[in-house]
Amino acid sequence: MPEVTEDLLLGGRVRLHQPAKGHRAGTDAVLLAASAPVRPGDVVMDVGAATGAVGLMVAERQQDARFVFVERDPALAELCRRNCRDNDVTGEVAVADVLDKASRLAAGLQPESADLVLTNPPFLEEGQARISPDKGRAAAHALPAGGLESWLKACAGLLKPKGRLVLIHRADRVSECLKILETWLGSLEIRVVHPDADRPAIRVLLSGVKGSRAPLAILPPLILNGPDGRFTPQAEALHQGEATLI
C-alpha cells in the first residue's frame, strides 16, 4: 500500500485517508459536495469516488440517505471503505469501471436506481495533453478518447426519472458537457468558478434533472480568492462546511 495521509475536510467534520501522492481531494470535491441537493431517503451515488471525499462530505450534511461509492481502483475503494467506517457513514463501495456496462452490473449498479449522482470526471482524454507518468494521477485525470460522453451517459443511465446529476469539470469544456447532457437532462444549471474576480473561470458546476424539459439557468458565479489571495468569505465558509451552493 502506498503512503497514506489523514486529512481533515469541512473544518474537521470529515476525516479522509488518501494517498500521499497522486490525485488528492481538494477544492473541486468541496464545491461538488456543496452543490448536492440531497434529501432524506435519497440514493446518492458518488461516481469515480476515489477515497470517498465527495460522498462523505454530503453524508456529513445529510445522514438519512443511502450512499453508494463507485470506484474502479481496488486500493482506493478499500481506503473509501476505511473512510466510511471512520466517519460513521453506512455506505456501499462498488468496485466498478464506470465506462463498462458489464462491470457496473457485476458490481450491482442497476440502471435508474439513484436519486442523485455526483461526479468529478477525469478532466482530459487521451491525445488532448501530456498525461502524468504517475499511474494514479493519470487514471484520475485522463479518459480514453471519447470517454467523457461515455462517462456522463453512464451517470445519466444510473439516475431514476427526475433524478439529478451534479458534476464539476474544467470551464473550457462546458460546451462539450452541455452538448452531451442535453440529450438526457433538462432543468440544467450552470455555475462558473473563478480563481479571483479578474481572471477567467477555471471550473464549471453543472446539474440537471433526468427527463425534465425546464430551460437552462445561469447561477451566480463563485469567486474563490479575494485581492489578498485568501479565500473569499463565501469560499471559506464552503471549505469549513458552514455554507452550501444550494
Secondary structure, DSSP 8 states (H G I E B T S, - for coil): ---EEEEEEGGGTEEEEEESSSS---HHHHHHHHT----TT-EEEEET-TTTHHHHHHHHH--SSEEEEEES-HHHHHHHHHHHHHTT--EEEEE--TT-HHHHHHTT--TT-EEEEEE---SEETTSS---SSHHHHHHHEE-TTHHHHHHHHHHHHEEEEEEEEEEEEGGGHHHHHHHHTTTEEEEEEEEEEEETTS---EEEEEEEET-----EE---EEEE-TTSSB-HHHHHHHTTS----
